[in-house]
Amino acid sequence: MNKKLHEALDPNVDYTFEDFQKEYGGQQYTIVENENPHTIPLNFVNKSDNQDPEYQTAGSSGFDLRANLEKPMTLASGETAIVPTGLFFEIPDNFEIQVRPRSGLAAKHGITVLNSPGTIDADYRGELKVILINHSKEDFVIEHGERIAQAVISTVTAKNIINLVRVDSIDENTERGAGGFGSTGTK
């Protein structure tokens, strides 16, 4: 589907956006006038007083998520917390939001997203919240408005082409077989 979406958005290809919508069905995507004609809108509501999410640079893969807190939150060493963002998204069908750690928080403070990447499904309409864990030996204070994670939008293609079929056994005759957890070595 990724390839087809890129084709549909390429003005030099005969495959149109309307062709893409017919082939993949589901939610109808709208191209917004007077903006980049190659974008799909991601509607959101911001119920916090934080600035709206945005890509920080032209090359950014994700946009930052900010803590929406009434007062600072202390994340003790080894502790987990669910941190609200005040953001609600209307994710188009065949897409997801992946919640990922911010590298600076992880490297400098040991703060990361516990279920990384966290998946926000297209049909979820509740508040986006982030599960953080403190892997450091020191408490960490999360301030209102602090950038705590990042969100990456990704297509979900497998559900359109995969049919889950329960069987009595699977073919285990592969080079790897059942080997896992480092079975191929480290070097």
C-alpha positions as CSV (number, residue, x, y, z in Angstrom):
1,M,0.0,0.0,0.0
2,N,2.9,2.4,0.7
3,K,4.1,2.1,-2.9
4,K,0.6,2.7,-4.2
5,L,0.1,5.7,-1.9
6,H,3.3,7.3,-3.2
7,E,2.3,6.6,-6.7
8,A,-1.1,8.2,-6.1
9,L,0.6,11.3,-4.7
10,D,3.1,11.5,-7.6
11,P,1.8,13.9,-10.3
12,N,4.0,12.2,-12.9
13,V,2.3,8.8,-12.5
14,D,-1.0,7.8,-14.2
15,Y,-2.3,6.1,-11.0
16,T,-4.4,8.8,-9.3
17,F,-5.5,9.5,-5.7
18,E,-9.0,8.5,-6.7
19,D,-7.6,5.1,-7.9
20,F,-5.9,4.7,-4.5
21,Q,-9.2,5.4,-2.7
22,K,-11.1,2.9,-4.8
23,E,-8.5,0.2,-4.4
24,Y,-8.0,0.5,-0.6
25,G,-11.5,1.7,0.3
26,G,-12.2,2.7,3.9
27,Q,-12.1,6.3,5.0
28,Q,-12.1,8.9,2.2
29,Y,-8.9,11.0,2.3
30,T,-9.2,14.6,1.3
31,I,-6.5,16.7,-0.3
32,V,-6.6,20.2,1.2
33,E,-6.7,23.1,-1.2
34,N,-4.0,25.8,-1.1
35,E,-1.6,23.4,0.8
36,N,0.8,20.8,-0.4
37,P,-1.4,18.7,-2.7
38,H,0.5,15.6,-1.6
39,T,-0.6,15.5,2.0
40,I,-3.2,13.6,3.9
41,P,-4.7,15.7,6.8
42,L,-4.3,14.4,10.4
43,N,-7.1,16.1,12.3
44,F,-6.4,16.7,16.0
45,V,-7.8,18.6,19.0
46,N,-5.5,20.2,21.5
47,K,-7.2,20.5,24.9
48,S,-4.0,21.6,26.6
49,D,-2.5,25.1,26.7
50,N,0.7,23.7,25.1
51,Q,1.5,24.7,21.5
52,D,0.2,22.4,18.8
53,P,2.4,19.5,17.8
54,E,4.7,20.3,14.8
55,Y,7.7,18.8,13.1
56,Q,10.8,20.7,14.4
57,T,12.8,20.4,11.2
58,A,12.1,19.6,7.5
59,G,13.9,16.2,8.1
60,S,12.1,15.2,11.3
61,S,10.4,11.8,11.2
62,G,8.2,12.6,14.2
63,F,6.6,15.5,16.1
64,D,7.1,16.0,19.8
65,L,4.4,15.2,22.4
66,R,4.3,17.5,25.5
67,A,3.2,16.7,29.0
68,N,-0.2,18.2,30.0
69,L,0.1,18.5,33.7
70,E,-1.6,20.7,36.4
71,K,1.5,20.5,38.5
72,P,5.0,19.0,38.0
73,M,5.1,15.2,38.2
74,T,8.0,13.3,39.9
75,L,9.0,10.1,38.2
76,A,11.0,8.2,40.8
77,S,13.9,5.9,39.9
78,G,12.4,2.6,38.5
79,E,8.9,4.1,38.4
80,T,6.4,4.2,35.5
81,A,3.7,6.8,34.9
82,I,1.1,7.5,32.3
83,V,1.5,11.1,31.2
84,P,-1.4,12.9,29.5
85,T,-0.8,15.2,26.5
86,G,-4.2,16.8,26.0
87,L,-4.1,15.7,22.4
88,F,-6.9,13.8,20.6
89,F,-6.3,12.5,17.0
90,E,-8.6,11.4,14.2
91,I,-6.1,9.0,12.6
92,P,-7.1,8.0,9.0
93,D,-7.8,4.3,8.2
94,N,-4.7,2.3,7.3
95,F,-2.4,4.6,9.5
96,E,-1.2,4.5,13.1
97,I,0.7,6.8,15.4
98,Q,3.8,5.2,16.9
99,V,4.8,6.8,20.2
100,R,8.6,6.7,20.6
101,P,11.2,7.9,23.1
102,R,13.0,11.2,22.7
103,S,16.7,10.3,22.4
104,G,17.8,13.3,24.6
105,L,15.6,12.2,27.5
106,A,16.8,8.6,27.2
107,A,20.5,9.4,26.9
108,K,20.7,12.2,29.5
109,H,18.1,11.1,32.1
110,G,17.2,7.4,31.5
111,I,13.6,8.4,30.7
112,T,12.0,6.3,27.9
113,V,8.7,5.1,26.6
114,L,8.0,1.8,28.3
115,N,6.0,0.1,25.5
116,S,8.2,1.5,22.7
117,P,6.9,2.0,20.2
118,G,3.4,2.5,21.6
119,T,0.7,2.1,19.0
120,I,-2.2,4.4,18.7
121,D,-4.8,2.7,16.4
122,A,-6.8,4.5,13.7
123,D,-10.1,3.9,15.6
124,Y,-8.9,5.2,19.0
125,R,-10.4,8.6,19.8
126,G,-9.3,9.1,23.4
127,E,-6.5,11.3,24.7
128,L,-3.1,10.3,23.7
129,K,-1.1,9.4,26.8
130,V,2.5,8.3,27.1
131,I,3.8,5.5,29.3
132,L,7.1,6.6,30.6
133,I,9.7,4.8,32.8
134,N,12.7,6.1,34.7
135,H,15.6,3.8,34.2
136,S,18.0,6.1,36.0
137,K,19.0,6.0,39.6
138,E,17.7,9.5,40.3
139,D,14.2,11.0,40.4
140,F,13.1,13.0,37.4
141,V,10.7,15.9,37.5
142,I,8.4,16.2,34.4
143,E,7.2,19.8,34.0
144,H,4.0,20.9,32.2
145,G,4.8,21.5,28.5
146,E,7.9,19.4,28.6
147,R,8.6,17.4,25.4
148,I,8.3,13.8,26.7
149,A,8.1,11.6,23.6
150,Q,7.7,11.8,19.9
151,A,4.9,10.6,17.5
152,V,5.6,9.1,14.1
153,I,2.8,8.5,11.6
154,S,3.1,5.1,9.8
155,T,1.0,3.2,7.3
156,V,-0.5,-0.1,8.3
157,T,-0.4,-2.3,5.2
158,A,-0.4,-5.9,6.5
159,K,-4.0,-5.9,7.7
160,N,-5.1,-5.3,4.1
161,I,-3.1,-8.3,2.7
162,I,-2.7,-10.7,5.6
163,N,-5.4,-13.3,6.4
164,L,-4.8,-14.9,9.8
165,V,-5.2,-18.6,9.4
166,R,-5.1,-21.0,12.4
167,V,-3.3,-24.3,11.6
168,D,-2.1,-27.3,13.6
169,S,1.6,-26.7,12.8
170,I,3.9,-24.3,11.0
171,D,6.9,-25.0,8.7
172,E,10.0,-24.8,11.1
173,N,12.4,-25.7,8.3
174,T,14.2,-22.4,8.0
175,E,17.9,-21.4,8.5
176,R,17.0,-19.9,11.9
177,G,14.3,-22.3,13.0
178,A,13.2,-21.6,16.6
179,G,16.4,-19.8,17.5
180,G,15.9,-16.4,19.0
181,F,17.2,-14.0,21.7
182,G,20.7,-13.6,20.3
183,S,20.9,-17.1,18.7
184,T,22.6,-15.6,15.6
185,G,25.4,-14.1,17.7
186,T,26.5,-10.5,18.4
187,K,29.3,-10.1,15.9
